[in-house]
Amino acid sequence: MGPTRREFLGTGAAVAAGLAVPGLANALTPHSSVPVPGRAARPIVVGSGNGHISRNPQGRTAVQVALEMMQRGGDPLDALIAGVTIVELDPNDQSVGIGGLPNEDGIVQLDASCMHGPTRRAGSVACLEDIAEAAAVAKAVMDHTDHVMLVGDDARRFATRLGFRTQNLLTEKSRQDWLNWKSRLNANDNWLDRPRPPEASRDESGHVWRDAAGVPYTHGTINLCGVSAAGDIASVTTTSGRSWKVAGRVGDSPIIGAGQYCDNTVGAAGSTGRGEACIKVCASFLAVELMRQGKSPEQALLEVMQRVVAMTESRLLDRNGRPLFDLEFYAVTRDGRYAGASAYEGSTFAVADEKGARLEPTAFLYRRSERSF
């Protein structure tokens, strides 16, 4: 029997603290830049590169915390939520949680979703404001309701009833970046343009870019997928979404099967990057289904990437048919095989297993010299 209404409304502090489809014809011939990784002993955690950059007060990264919790026998989803919360609470990661880059109105809106393989349950929130721990709120939707997704003001109200703390998510750094972007919208407006740094760049996490004017924009997020020692699987993705987005925009992160997906008999997959591209091909679900057919994680992810390119409208492709955006995928199988893949070379993804925590290069479709962003 599920919790009574009284029990549901009284669990706030504890929740806040406790936390086969046909094969696809190849559209392109990929550059397989790295060897197919070997099988890792379980437990194992894989995910986006910022999963091994942000650190908690004890100096542990997201993938380290998640792995260590599973090594102690913790539930895989609880472990992954604990991991991504480190990144959500890091104001220097501007793609998620506190300090996330805001929408066009200067408001930080967060999206997140999670899946729990053993129970085949999922939870999601979209357009959540004022609460940094979006992934934990998504898990609360899974744990305490008969629903999968809550959105907007109602998601916020649900979270506060459970005891999640509200706070201003817009840091001064992100506010200044928003003002820089806003000042260049219209040459005839009353905003003065800010000084322009020399060139575009990408930060250490690989998920925050600065355009030619030096204004950052995110196509990032954090995704983690994990397999416990017993072979149980979970996945989670959380984000502040595309910077300067139209208010109310929802990307792939809170959509089950797009931003992340897991099946306890097969494995898990997740994504970061241009969410609209992931949504159109149900990318994470497709990756898991391809692995179910027997493809390796790397083969599955590269085939999904090919499908993304094949489904991209011409306005987002260069004259040679290459995407004018990047995208990263991550996957792990129940037996511990794993991979990361990106549209362009140069990306890394995070891994934590018996060999320790590290960043590894992704497989890719195109060399960075071929990119024409």
N, C-alpha and C positions, 0 to 999 in steps of 0.2 A: 504494500500500500504506500502511496506517495505521501509527502508531508502534508499535514493539515494547514489551513490558512494561517493559524496562529504560529505553527512551527516555521512556515515559510517566511512570514514577516519578521520572525525573531532570529533568523540565522545570519543577519547582516555582518556582524563583527567577525564571526567565524569564517564566513565565505571570503571576506576581504582579506583576512589574514592567512587563511589556509590554502590558502591556495596550494558479352564478348562481341566486340565490334570487328568488322572486316579489316584486314590489313590495308594500309594506305599506300598507294603508289608513290614512290619517291618523286617529289617535285623538283628536288635539287640534289646535287652530289655534295655532301658536306665535307669540310676539312675536319677530320677526326684528329684533334691536336694532341690528345693525351691518350695513353694506353687505357684500355678498360680496366678499372680498379679491380683488385682481387677481392675475394670474400673476406669480410671482417667478422671477427667474433662478436656475438651480441653480448651486451647491449651496444647500440650505435646510434649516434645522432648526426644528421646532416641538415644543412640549410644555407641560408644566404650568408654572405661574407661578414656582415655586421654581427652575426652570431658569435664571432670570435674576435670582436673589437671592443664593444662596450663592456665595462667591468663593474661588478658590484663592490661594496666597501671592502670585501675580503680579497679583491683582486681577481675574482673568477669571472669568466665570460659565460655567455648564455649556454653554449654547447657544453662547457665544462660542468656547469651547475646541473644541467639536464642529465648528462651522463652519470654524474656522481649520485644523483637521486635514484636513478634506475639501478645502479650498481648496489645501492643499499636496499633494493627491493621495492622502490617506489613505483606507483602507477605511471605508465609512460606519458599520459596526457598531463597529469599533475607536474611531472618533471619538465615537460616542454613549456607549460604555462609559466613555471618558475623561471625558466630560462629567458623567454621573450620579455617577461616583465622587467628584467634588467635593462633591456634596450628601451622599452617603453619609458622607463624612469630616467634615462640618460638624456639630459637636455642638449647634448652635443650631437646626438643623432637626430637630424632634422627630417627624418622620413617616418617617424612614429612617435606616439605618446607626447610627453612633455617636450616642448620645443619643436614639434612637428610644424612644417611650413603650412600656412593657412590657406583657406579658399580665397576667392577674389574679394570677399568682403572682410578679410582679415580675421576669420574665425577658424580655429582648428577643429576639424571634424574627423573622427576616427572610425575605421572599419576593422572588423576582426571576425574570424571564424575558427572553429576547431572541430575535430572528429576523434572519437574514441573507438578504436577497432574492436575491443572485446565485447562492448555492449551495442555496437552499431548505432551509436547516437551522435548527434551533432548539435552545435549551437553557433549563433551568429548575431552580431550587432552591426548596424550601419548608421552613419551620420551621428555618431555619439559625441556629445560635447561635454567638456568640463571634467571628465574622468579619464585619467591617464591609462589605467589598466584595462584596456579594451578587450584583450584576450581573456582575462579572468571574468569579465562581464559576459562574454560569449559563452564561456563554460558554465556560468551561472544560469544562463538561458537554458542550456542543455540539462543541467542538474535539477532545476526547480520548476520548469514549465513543460507543457505538452507541445511546445512550439519549437521551431528551429531558428527563426530570425525575429528580432525586434529592432526598430529603427527610430532615429530622431529623438524628439522630446520624450517619447514613451520609453525608449531604451534608457535614457538618462534617469527618468523617474523610477523605473524598475531597479536600476543599480543603486540609487540612493536609498530606496526602501530596504535594500539588503545591506546597507552600511558602507558602501563604497564612498570614498571621500571625494568631494568636488574641489577643484582648484583651477586657477587660470593656467591653461596649457600654452599660451602664447608667451614665449620668452622675449626678452628685449632683443636678442640676436635675431630671432625669427621675425619680430615686428619690424626691425630695420630692413631686413631683406624684403619683406612685403612692401615696405615704403619705397625701396629701390625699384622694385618691379612696377609698382603703381605709378611712379614718377615718369616712366617711359612709355606709358600707354598711349599718350596723345601729345604730340609736339606742341599743340596749341592750348594745352590746359594750363592750370595755375600751379602745377607741381614742378619744382626745379629738379632737373636731372642730377643724379649723384655722379661722382667721379667714376670713370670706367677702368677697372683693372685690365691688364693687357690681353688675356686670352682665356678661353674656356678651359676648365679643368674638372677632374673627377676626384672625389675625396678618397681616403684610405678604404672606406667600406665598399666603394664601388657603387653606391646608391644615391649619392648627391652630386649633381653636376653644377658647375657655374657656367652660365652662358658667356657670350663674348663681352657682355656688359658687366660681368662679374656677379650677376644676380643668380643665386642658387635656385635650382628646381629639382624636385625629386621624381624619380620613377621607381623608387625603392620601396622599403617595407622590411619586415623580417618574417621569414618562414623557417620553421623547424619541423623535421619529420624524425620520428624515433622508433626504434624496435627494442623491446626489453629482452632480458636474458631468456625469458620464457617464450619469446616470439610474439608478444602482443605489440600492437602498432598504434600510433597516434600521430596526428599532424595538427599544426596551428599556423595561421598567418595573421599578422596584425600590421596596421599601417595608418598614416595620416593622409594617404592618398596623393594624387597628383597635386603639386603645388599650384596655387592660384586657380584651382578648379572652379567651375560654376557651382555655386552653393547647392548642396543636395546631391551632387554627383556621387555615385557609388561605383567603385571599381570591382575588380575580381576578388579582392581579399575576403569579403564577407560572403561570397557566393560558393556554396558547397559544390565541388566539382570543377571550379574554375581556379580560385586562389589556392586551394588545397583539397586533398581527398585522400582517404585511406580505406583499405579493405584488409581485414585481419588475416585473410587467407593468402594475400598477394604482397602488399607493400603500401607505400605512401608516396605522394608527390606534392610539390608545391611550387609556387612561382613568385617572382618579383619583377617589376618592370611595368610595361604598358598594359594596364588591366583590361582595357577595351579589347585588345588583341587576344588575351586569354579567354575572355568571356565567350567570344564568338566560336571558339573551337572546344569549349569545355576542357581546357588544356590538362588540368591535373587528373580529372577522371580518365581522359584519353590515355595519359601516360600509364596509369595503373592498369587499364585494360590491355594496353600493348604488352606490359610486363606479364599479365595473366596469360597472354598468348605464347609467352616464352622468350620475348625479346629481353635483352639485358637492359639495365637502367639507362646506359648511355644510348643504346640504339633507340629505345623508346622516346627519350627526351629529344634526340635529334629529329626523329620522325614527327614528333609534335611540333617542333620548331618549323619544319618544312611545311606542315599543315597551316601554321600561323601565316607564313609568307604567302602561301597559295590563297589564303582567305583575306589578305590585306588589300584594301582598295588602292587604286593607282595613285591617289594624292599622297599616300604615305610610303611610296616606293620611289627609288631613284630610277634613272633612265635604264639601268641594267636589271631592274626588278628586285633590288635589295631594299630591305626596310630602312626607313629613315628614323628608326627607333631601335633601342636594344631591349632585350628581354632575357631573363634567366629562369631556368627550371632546375629543380632538385628532386632526386628520387632515391628510395631505398627499398630493397625487397625484404621479405620476411626472413630470408636466410642470410641477410647482412651484406648483399651486394649493393653498391651505391654509385651515384654519378651526379655531376652538375653539367649543365649545358647552357650556352648562350648564343645569341645571334652572331655576335662578333667576338673575336679573340680578346684576351686581356682581362676577363672577369675571373674571379675566384669564388669558391664556395667553402663553407666551414664543415669540418668533419671532426667528430670526437668518438674514439673507440679505444681498444686496448693499447693502441700505439700513442694515445694522447690526443690533444686537441690541436688543430692546425688548419691552415688554408690550403686548398689545392686548386689548380687551374681547371677551368671548365673546358669541356669539348665545345666546338663552335662550328657554325656554318661558313662564316666569312672572316678573312683576315682584316685586322683593323685598318690596314692601309687601303682596303677596298671601301671603307665606310665613307659616306658623303653627307654626314649630318650637317 
